[in-house]
Amino acid sequence: MCLLESVETWDANRIVCRAISHRALDNPLRRAGCLPALCGVEYGLQAMAAHGTLAGRLSRRAGLLASLRQTRLHVERLDDISDALVVEARRISDDLRLLVYEFAVSAGGRPLLDGRAIVIEPPGAD
């Protein structure tokens, strides 16, 4: 499942992606006609994975989400947001197989959710 539409920009520590799948009626994360804001975490995780791959830090087999911290939801749902989502992820720590990212999802300059995630690349994932 790929929820991101495009990578707008990236560098060694940061990526900015765009998504419009939050409006799709067939979005695989929708339940009972609603896409709860908490599903925005998956958008952040996908941006992190894209960044890790582009920056040569993660293998294509992906890592394991070890921790989700300081996550704040500023809205209840995403499916009623008309603007494209801007999904940003910034790597704040990179130690062996442990990556720490901050992520934020916004639309039209309005914050929707943000948080911090720790991803572990399992041994043998090279």
Beta strands, then each sheet from edge to edge (+ up, - down):
strand 1: 6-10
strand 2: 14-19
strand 3: 64-73
strand 4: 85-95
strand 5: 98-107
strand 6: 110-120
sheet 1: 1+ 2- 4+ 5- 6+ 3-
end
